[in-house]
């Protein structure tokens, strides 16, 4: 009887010493997707809450800006090629005249130099044109990884602007629990400490591990944010779900 009472007392003391914190599921790999170029949105391929695959097209924009740059590059290339053709013709003629001692060697050398410079300009113009043509690939804005669409901030007909988030994606393969621990309880935890994680809505009860202690106290509540990794047990866990963390 005394042993039973001792065990019950010990269990009660351990339970009383446990610290339970409320938190929520977060994605530790959330991305804001934007376009590299400005243009009107011609198509939107995904919507809020949808799961997308890596390299799946999210939206497309028109090609006016790139079309304009391509036309300018083509005109520049054509101009240099025309100039090169004329210089080469003159160079051939001057070489014949030089053989007859009708022009100076200096004039021939100047034409040779001009032809060499134009060859360089043609190569640069071709490289620029190829660079512009490669930009057509970025008119289809794609998902960088498997994820779920958290927010869609763009519609067909709107102007896509570089730097303005059009989609927000969360990676469901890298979920964690985010919670805050009182300043006075920081001594209970350290990196790698195992804790009990519960997600009541899904009936998940599993062991998690503290992976981050953010050294930035909330001055209003005097708490520190911590992150806990855990296994989802192949259930549909999403960012924003309520969770609890119990620290012994």
C-alpha positions as CSV (number, residue, x, y, z in Angstrom):
1,X,0.0,0.0,0.0
2,X,2.8,2.3,0.8
3,X,4.5,1.5,-2.5
4,X,1.3,2.3,-4.4
5,X,0.9,5.6,-2.7
6,X,4.5,6.4,-3.4
7,X,4.1,5.7,-7.1
8,X,0.9,7.8,-7.3
9,X,2.6,10.6,-5.5
10,X,5.6,10.5,-7.9
11,X,3.3,10.4,-10.9
12,X,1.3,13.3,-9.7
13,X,4.5,15.3,-9.1
14,X,5.8,14.6,-12.6
15,X,2.5,15.6,-14.1
16,X,2.4,18.8,-12.1
17,X,5.9,19.6,-13.2
18,X,5.0,19.2,-16.9
19,X,4.6,22.4,-19.0
20,X,2.0,22.5,-21.7
21,X,2.1,25.2,-24.4
22,X,-0.4,26.1,-27.0
23,X,0.9,26.6,-30.6
24,X,0.1,26.1,-34.2
25,X,1.4,24.2,-37.2
26,X,3.6,26.2,-39.6
27,X,5.5,25.6,-42.7
28,X,9.2,26.2,-42.3
29,X,9.5,26.6,-46.1
30,X,6.9,29.2,-47.2
31,X,7.7,31.0,-50.4
32,X,6.3,34.2,-52.1
33,X,6.2,33.7,-55.8
34,X,6.6,36.7,-58.2
35,X,7.4,37.1,-61.9
36,X,10.8,38.3,-63.3
37,X,9.1,40.6,-65.8
38,X,6.3,43.0,-65.9
39,X,3.3,42.0,-68.0
40,X,-0.5,41.4,-68.0
41,X,-1.6,38.1,-66.6
42,X,-3.0,35.9,-69.3
43,X,-3.9,32.8,-67.3
44,X,-4.0,31.6,-63.7
45,X,-3.5,27.8,-63.3
46,X,-3.9,27.3,-59.5
47,X,-6.2,28.5,-56.7
48,X,-6.2,28.8,-52.9
49,X,-5.9,25.5,-51.1
50,X,-4.7,23.6,-54.1
51,X,-1.8,21.2,-53.9
52,X,0.8,21.9,-56.7
53,X,3.7,19.9,-58.0
54,X,7.3,21.1,-58.6
55,X,7.5,23.0,-62.0
56,X,3.7,23.1,-62.3
57,X,2.7,26.4,-64.0
58,X,1.0,28.8,-61.6
59,X,0.3,31.7,-64.0
60,X,1.4,33.1,-67.3
61,X,2.1,36.7,-68.4
62,X,2.1,38.3,-71.9
63,X,5.4,38.8,-73.8
64,X,5.2,42.4,-74.8
65,X,8.2,43.6,-72.8
66,X,10.3,40.7,-74.1
67,X,9.0,41.1,-77.7
68,X,10.1,44.7,-77.7
69,X,13.6,43.7,-76.4
70,X,13.8,41.0,-79.0
71,X,13.0,43.4,-81.9
72,X,15.6,45.9,-80.7
73,X,18.2,43.1,-80.5
74,X,17.3,41.8,-84.0
75,X,17.6,45.3,-85.4
76,X,21.0,45.8,-83.8
77,X,22.3,42.5,-85.1
78,X,21.0,43.3,-88.6
79,X,22.7,46.7,-88.5
80,X,26.1,45.2,-87.5
81,X,25.8,42.5,-90.1
82,X,25.0,45.0,-92.9
83,X,28.0,47.1,-91.8
84,X,30.2,44.1,-91.7
85,X,29.2,43.1,-95.3
86,X,30.0,46.6,-96.6
87,X,33.4,46.7,-94.8
88,X,34.3,43.3,-96.2
89,X,33.4,44.4,-99.7
90,X,35.5,47.5,-99.3
91,X,38.4,45.5,-97.8
92,X,38.4,43.1,-100.8
93,X,38.4,46.1,-103.2
94,X,41.2,47.9,-101.3
95,X,43.4,44.8,-101.3
96,X,43.1,44.7,-105.1
97,X,44.0,48.4,-105.3
98,X,46.9,47.9,-102.9
99,X,48.3,45.3,-105.2
100,X,48.3,47.9,-107.9
101,X,49.8,50.4,-105.5
102,X,46.7,52.7,-105.8
103,X,45.9,52.9,-102.0
104,X,48.1,52.9,-98.9
105,X,48.6,49.9,-96.6
106,X,47.4,52.1,-93.8
107,X,43.9,52.3,-95.4
108,X,43.8,48.5,-95.8
109,X,44.8,48.0,-92.1
110,X,42.0,50.4,-91.0
111,X,39.4,48.4,-92.9
112,X,40.8,45.1,-91.4
113,X,40.5,46.6,-87.9
114,X,36.9,47.8,-88.6
115,X,36.0,44.3,-89.8
116,X,37.5,42.7,-86.7
117,X,35.6,45.2,-84.5
118,X,32.3,44.5,-86.3
119,X,32.8,40.7,-85.9
120,X,33.0,41.3,-82.1
121,X,29.9,43.5,-82.2
122,X,28.0,40.8,-84.1
123,X,28.9,38.1,-81.6
124,X,27.8,40.4,-78.7
125,X,24.5,41.1,-80.5
126,X,23.9,37.4,-81.1
127,X,24.5,36.6,-77.5
128,X,22.2,39.4,-76.4
129,X,19.5,38.1,-78.8
130,X,19.8,34.6,-77.4
131,X,19.6,36.0,-73.8
132,X,16.4,37.8,-74.7
133,X,14.9,34.7,-76.3
134,X,15.7,32.6,-73.2
135,X,13.6,35.0,-71.2
136,X,10.4,33.6,-72.8
137,X,10.8,30.7,-70.5
138,X,10.0,33.0,-67.5
139,X,6.6,34.0,-68.9
140,X,5.3,30.8,-67.4
141,X,5.8,31.2,-63.6
142,X,6.2,27.8,-62.0
143,X,6.1,26.3,-58.5
144,X,9.7,25.8,-57.2
145,X,8.7,22.7,-55.2
146,X,5.7,20.6,-54.1
147,X,3.5,22.8,-52.0
148,X,0.0,24.0,-51.2
149,X,-1.3,27.4,-52.3
150,X,-1.9,29.5,-49.2
151,X,-2.9,32.7,-51.1
152,X,-3.4,33.9,-54.7
153,X,-3.0,37.6,-55.1
154,X,-3.4,38.0,-58.8
155,X,-6.2,37.6,-61.4
156,X,-6.3,37.4,-65.2
157,X,-6.0,40.8,-66.8
158,X,-4.0,42.3,-63.9
159,X,-0.5,43.6,-64.2
160,X,2.2,41.3,-62.8
161,X,5.0,43.3,-61.3
162,X,8.5,42.0,-60.3
163,X,8.8,41.9,-56.6
164,X,5.1,41.8,-55.9
165,X,4.0,38.4,-54.5
166,X,1.4,36.8,-56.8
167,X,1.3,33.4,-55.0
168,X,2.2,32.3,-51.5
169,X,3.1,28.6,-51.2
170,X,3.7,26.4,-48.2
171,X,5.8,23.3,-48.3
172,X,3.8,20.5,-46.5
173,X,6.9,18.3,-46.3
174,X,8.6,20.7,-43.8
175,X,6.0,21.3,-41.1
176,X,6.8,22.4,-37.6
177,X,5.0,23.4,-34.4
178,X,5.5,27.1,-33.4
179,X,4.8,28.1,-29.9
180,X,6.1,30.5,-27.2
181,X,7.6,29.6,-23.9
182,X,7.7,31.9,-20.9
183,X,11.1,33.5,-20.1
184,X,11.1,31.8,-16.7
185,X,10.8,28.4,-18.2
186,X,13.7,28.7,-20.7
187,X,15.9,26.6,-18.4
188,X,13.6,23.6,-19.1
189,X,14.5,23.4,-22.8
190,X,17.5,23.0,-25.1
191,X,18.0,22.2,-28.8
192,X,17.2,18.6,-29.5
193,X,15.0,18.1,-26.4
194,X,12.1,15.7,-27.0
195,X,8.6,16.9,-26.2
196,X,5.1,15.5,-26.6
197,X,3.2,17.0,-29.5
198,X,-0.6,16.8,-29.9
199,X,-2.8,17.9,-32.8
200,X,-6.3,17.3,-31.3
201,X,-8.3,17.8,-34.5
202,X,-6.5,14.9,-36.1
203,X,-5.9,12.8,-33.0
204,X,-2.2,13.0,-33.6
205,X,-0.1,12.3,-30.5
206,X,3.6,12.0,-31.2
207,X,7.1,12.8,-30.0
208,X,8.7,16.0,-31.4
209,X,12.1,17.6,-31.1
210,X,13.0,21.2,-30.4
211,X,14.8,22.5,-33.5
212,X,14.9,26.2,-32.9
213,X,14.9,28.6,-29.9
214,X,14.5,32.2,-31.3
215,X,16.6,34.6,-29.1
216,X,14.1,37.5,-29.5
217,X,11.9,38.0,-26.5
218,X,8.4,39.4,-26.9
219,X,8.6,42.5,-24.7
220,X,4.8,42.5,-24.0
221,X,4.6,38.8,-22.8
222,X,8.2,38.1,-22.0
223,X,8.1,34.9,-24.0
224,X,10.5,33.3,-26.5
225,X,9.4,31.5,-29.7
226,X,10.4,27.9,-30.2
227,X,10.0,25.5,-33.1
228,X,9.4,21.7,-32.9
229,X,9.8,19.2,-35.6
230,X,7.4,16.2,-35.6
231,X,6.1,13.4,-37.8
232,X,2.7,13.9,-39.4
233,X,1.9,10.1,-39.4
234,X,0.8,10.5,-43.1
235,X,-2.2,12.5,-42.1
236,X,-3.4,15.7,-43.7
237,X,-1.7,18.3,-41.5
238,X,-1.9,21.9,-42.7
239,X,-0.3,25.1,-41.5
240,X,-2.5,27.0,-39.1
241,X,-3.8,23.9,-37.2
242,X,-4.0,24.1,-33.4
243,X,-1.4,22.1,-31.5
244,X,-0.1,21.6,-28.0
245,X,3.4,20.9,-26.8
246,X,4.1,19.3,-23.4
247,X,7.5,19.7,-21.9
248,X,8.5,17.5,-19.0
